[in-house]
Amino acid sequence: MNRKTVAFVAIAALGLSSVPATLTAQAPTPAAAPSFSSTSAGPTVSSSAVGIRRAPAASAAAPAAEARLGAGRNVALIVVGGAALIIGAVIGGTAGVLIAVTGAAIGLYGLYNFIQ
């Protein structure tokens, strides 16, 4: 078999295997029974207010977050430092060494703060 025949068979097999997935995506869904609510269908006084309104107060107090969950900045420093370390190694030369050393310092500073 030549290369064109193998490619054609592979594309045809892929196309035929993906047809059921695309057909189920476009299948009609069964119609739901209409639900009637007690609220009015027309305009209301509360929806006619223009501008900023005070949000209703939450009934339950939000749970207190743990102190360790606020590690976003420290993790970001670690990631940026690691990326600068890799980029400095790829660049090479004196400039690459300076970028790598700076990235290592940033990453270690973020790690130090993360551990604390």
Backbone as a ProteinNet text record, in pm:
[ID]
protein_1_A
[PRIMARY]
MNRKTVAFVAIAALGLSSVPATLTAQAPTPAAAPSFSSTSAGPTVSSSAVGIRRAPAASAAAPAAEARLGAGRNVALIVVGGAALIIGAVIGGTAGVLIAVTGAAIGLYGLYNFIQ
[TERTIARY]
84.7	0	88.7	43.2	122.9	77.9	149.3	127.3	-9.6	-55.6	-184.5	-299.2	-290.1	-396.2	-404.7	-290.3	-288.7	-345.3	-308.7	-360.2	-510.2	-559	-702.2	-779.2	-726.9	-794.2	-795.5	-688.3	-682	-780.6	-788.2	-882	-1026.1	-1052.4	-1188.2	-1228.7	-1136.9	-1167.6	-1192.8	-1114.3	-1134	-1267.2	-1299.3	-1425.2	-1545.6	-1539.9	-1653.2	-1669.1	-1559	-1570.2	-1618.4	-1602.6	-1645.8	-1787.1	-1850.4	-1984.5	-2087.6	-2092.8	-2194.2	-2182.8	-2063.6	-2046.8	-2104.8	-2086.7	-2138.9	-2289.9	-2342.7	-2486.9	-2560	-2503	-2569.1	-2565.2	-2468.9	-2462	-2575.5	-2626.2	-2731	-2868.1	-2876.5	-3004.9	-3097.3	-3226.1	-3317.3	-3338.9	-3351.1	-3376.4	-3526.6	-3569.9	-3713.5	-3764.4	-3881.9	-3938.4	-3981	-3940.8	-3977.5	-4116.5	-4186.6	-4319.5	-4305.5	-4391.4	-4379.5	-4410	-4325.3	-4347.3	-4399.1	-4495.8	-4555.6	-4509.6	-4462.1	-4417.2	-4517.1	-4506.4	-4600.3	-4559	-4441	-4398	-4462.8	-4471.6	-4534.2	-4442.6	-4503.3	-4425.8	-4388.3	-4451.6	-4425.4	-4320.4	-4308.5	-4210	-4247.9	-4145.5	-4168.6	-4102.3	-4140.3	-4084.5	-3936.1	-3899.3	-3759.1	-3667.9	-3719.5	-3635.7	-3631.1	-3710	-3710.2	-3605.8	-3538.8	-3437.1	-3316.3	-3262.3	-3147.5	-3028.8	-2915.9	-2795.4	-2752.2	-2673.8	-2617.5	-2711.2	-2739.2	-2823.4	-2743.3	-2778.8	-2712.9	-2755.5	-2658.9	-2687.9	-2746.7	-2837.9	-2892	-2782.2	-2789.5	-2687.4	-2695.1	-2581.1	-2576.1	-2625.2	-2703.4	-2760	-2658	-2567.9	-2468.2	-2332.3	-2254.6	-2121.8	-2030.5	-1945.3	-1852.3	-1750	-1709.8	-1610.7	-1476.8	-1406.2	-1277.4	-1176.4	-1101.5	-1001.2	-877.9	-813.9	-692.3	-579.9	-485.8	-375.4	-284.6	-276.3	-187.2	-244.1	-371.4	-431.5	-387.5	-334.2	-293.4	-152.9	-118.9	16.4	31.8	-61.2	-56.9	65.6	101.3	214.8	345.6	357.5	480.8	499.1	392.3	399.9	432.5	377.1	408	556.3	613.3	755.8	840.3	799.4	872.8	868	750.3	734.2	812.5	804	876.3	1026.5	1071.5	1214.1	1262.7	1182.6	1220	1222.9	1126.7	1123.9	1245.5	1281.6	1399.6	1526.4	1531.2	1646.9	1663.9	1553.2	1558.4	1592.5	1532.1	1559.3	1705.2	1758.8	1899.8	1991.6	1954.9	2036.6	2031	1915.5	1902.2	1980.7	1976.6	2046.4	2197.1	2249.9	2393.9	2472.4	2602.5	2688.1	2671	2728.1	2723.1	2581.3	2507.1	2368.7	2281.7	2301.4	2225	2254.5	2381.3	2418.1	2353.5	2354.5	2291.1	2141.1	2074.1	1930.6	1904.5	1987.6	1969.1	1990.7	2092.9	2118.9	2006.3	1957.2	1844.6	1719.4	1694.1	1579.3	1590.3	1710.6	1729.6	1704.1	1749.4	1726.9	1578	1506.5	1362.2	1289.2	1326.4	1262.9	1289.1	1412.1	1444	1373.8	1360.4	1286.5	1139.6	1079	941	926.7	1023.7	1020.5	1035.8	1124.6	1142.4	1013.3	947.8	821.8	711.7	712.3	610.8	625.5	749.4	772	736.9	758.2	726.7	582.4
-118.8	0	124.4	221.4	342.8	438.5	544.3	638.1	707.3	739.7	807.6	717	589.5	495.5	479.4	468.9	455.1	581.1	697.1	822	832.3	792.7	798.3	703.8	583.3	486.4	537.3	597.3	649.3	763.8	852.8	966.4	917.3	819.7	765.9	696.6	621.6	552.9	654.1	758.5	862	933.1	962.1	1030.3	945.5	816.9	729.5	703.5	705.5	680	802	921.3	1041.4	1085	1021	1060.1	1044.6	932.5	921.7	1030.1	1072.2	1175.8	1308.8	1340.9	1467.6	1462.3	1345.5	1335.3	1344.7	1290.3	1299.4	1440.7	1519.1	1657	1740.2	1700.3	1776.9	1712.7	1607	1539.5	1627.3	1632	1716	1657.9	1747	1703.8	1692.8	1604.6	1595	1724.2	1765.5	1891.1	1876	1970.9	1969	2029.7	1982.6	2036.6	2180.4	2269.5	2408.7	2420	2496.4	2516.8	2658.5	2669.8	2799.3	2844.1	2967.7	3020.3	3123.6	3152.6	3246.8	3391.5	3414.1	3551	3605.1	3732.6	3797.8	3791.8	3785.1	3777.2	3914.8	4017.4	4151.6	4224.1	4353.8	4431.9	4445	4454.6	4470	4597.2	4641.4	4763.2	4742.3	4623.9	4601.7	4598.9	4559.1	4557	4692.9	4788.1	4918.5	5012.6	4973.5	5059	5066.2	5187	5208.1	5243.9	5187.5	5220.3	5105	5138.4	5037.3	5016.7	4889.8	4856.6	4772.2	4781	4702.5	4557.1	4468.9	4326.4	4277.3	4181.8	4129.5	4062.6	4079.7	4025	3873.4	3810.4	3664.8	3617.9	3512.1	3465	3391.8	3316	3242	3307.8	3309.9	3368.2	3275.8	3335.4	3256.7	3190.4	3067.8	3002	3072.9	3076	3142.9	3064.9	3137.1	3072.3	3039.4	2930.9	2894.3	2990.1	3005.7	3097.5	3046.5	2915.8	2859.7	2872.2	2906.1	2912.8	3036.4	3137	3258.6	3248.6	3138	3115.7	3155.5	3230.1	3262.4	3341.5	3441.8	3527.4	3449.9	3369.6	3293.9	3188.3	3120.8	3020.5	3088.8	3205.9	3279.6	3317	3355.5	3386.5	3263	3148.1	3024.6	2991	3002.9	2969.5	3066.1	3194.5	3293.4	3274.4	3246.3	3221.6	3099.1	2992.5	2872.6	2897	2972.8	3004.3	3088.3	3185.6	3267.8	3184.5	3088.1	2999.3	2917.8	2863.3	2783.9	2871.6	2989	3079.4	3123.5	3150.3	3187.3	3076	2950.7	2838	2822	2850.2	2838.9	2949.6	3069.7	3182.5	3160.6	3122.9	3098.6	3227.9	3215.8	3334.2	3410.7	3529.2	3612.1	3658.2	3696.6	3741.8	3628.5	3509.2	3394.8	3360.5	3372.1	3344.4	3446.3	3572.8	3676	3650.9	3613.9	3585.8	3462.7	3359.4	3236.9	3262	3338.4	3367.7	3451.8	3547.8	3629.3	3543.8	3455.2	3365.2	3273.5	3222.5	3136.9	3213.7	3338.4	3419.8	3446.3	3477.4	3502.4	3375.5	3262.5	3136	3096.6	3114.1	3081.1	3174.6	3302.6	3395.7	3355.1	3315.6	3269.1	3141	3049.7	2924.9	2951.6	3045.2	3080.8	3134.5	3225.1	3279.2	3175.8	3082	2977.2	2883.3	2853.5	2762.6	2828.5	2958.4	3028.8	3027
0	0	0	-73.5	-75.6	35	47.9	158	150.1	31.1	14.8	56.2	25.4	61.3	212.2	277.9	424.3	489.7	439.7	495.2	474.7	357.1	329.5	421.6	442.3	529.6	673.5	718.2	854.7	874.3	778.2	789.2	783	696.5	686.9	816.6	876.2	1001.8	1113.2	1118.1	1218.2	1196.9	1073.4	1043.9	1077.6	1046.5	1076.7	1225.1	1298.7	1442.5	1518.3	1461.8	1532.2	1494.3	1398.8	1355.7	1467.4	1543.4	1647.8	1754.9	1785.8	1887.4	1840	1712.6	1663.6	1645.7	1614.1	1597.4	1730.6	1836.8	1967.4	2022.2	1978.4	2025	1966.9	1848.9	1784.2	1798.2	1877.3	1895.7	1978.1	1943.1	2021.3	2160.1	2256.6	2393.6	2414.1	2501.3	2526	2589	2545.3	2594.1	2739.5	2820.5	2962	2977.6	3076.9	3103.9	3151.7	3105.2	3149.1	3297.6	3365.9	3509.8	3531	3614.9	3643.2	3780.3	3788.2	3916.6	3965.6	4093.2	4153.1	4129.4	4073.2	4049	3922.3	3916.1	3802.7	3681.5	3563.3	3440.6	3389.3	3436.9	3388	3469	3447.1	3520.7	3668	3752.2	3896.3	3945	4063	4120.4	4151.9	4201	4237.8	4115.2	4000.5	3881.2	3812	3855.6	3791.2	3850	3959.4	4019.5	3926.9	3912.7	3826.2	3914.4	3885.1	3960.2	4048.2	4148	4237.2	4354.7	4382.6	4497	4593.7	4720.6	4822.6	4808.4	4808.2	4797.4	4929.4	4924.4	5048.5	5130.8	5260.7	5350.1	5352.1	5358.9	5363.7	5499.9	5500.7	5626.3	5710.9	5648.4	5723.9	5705	5811.6	5803.4	5723.7	5644.9	5565.3	5656.2	5625.9	5711.2	5702.8	5812.4	5817.3	5733.8	5652.5	5567.2	5650.2	5614.9	5684.8	5647.4	5734.9	5710.1	5598.5	5578.3	5477.7	5336.4	5322.6	5190	5112.3	5178.2	5110.6	5054.6	4990.4	4941.6	4796.2	4741.3	4600.1	4558.5	4635.1	4599.2	4610.8	4716.1	4735.5	4626.5	4591.8	4485.3	4352.7	4331.3	4208.3	4202.6	4316.7	4319.5	4288.5	4340.8	4314.2	4165	4105.6	3963.6	3875.8	3903.7	3823.5	3839.1	3960.6	3982	3907.1	3908.7	3834.6	3684.6	3635.2	3492.2	3453	3536.9	3507.6	3513.9	3603.9	3613.2	3485.3	3435.2	3311.7	3191.3	3183.7	3071.5	3072.9	3191.7	3201.9	3157.4	3188.3	3144.4	2993.1	2933.8	2788.7	2718.2	2772.2	2709.4	2711.7	2827.6	2839	2840.2	2857.8	2860.9	2990.9	2994	3114.5	3144.4	3043	3064	3116.6	3064.5	3110.9	3255.2	3293.2	3432.2	3525.4	3485.2	3568.8	3583	3474.4	3479.8	3564.9	3551.4	3628.8	3777.3	3813.3	3955.1	4013.2	3937.8	3985.1	4000.1	3905.4	3915.7	4034.5	4060.9	4177.9	4305.7	4312.3	4432.4	4452.3	4346.2	4356.4	4399.3	4340	4375.1	4519.1	4566	4705	4802.7	4767.3	4852.2	4863.2	4751.8	4755.4	4835.2	4821.6	4898.4	5047	5082.2	5223.8	5284.2	5211.7	5262.7	5265.8	5171.9	5167.9	5287.7	5324.3	5437.1	5569	5579	5704.7	5727.9
[MASK]
++++++++++++++++++++++++++++++++++++++++++++++++++++++++++++++++++++++++++++++++++++++++++++++++++++++++++++++++++++

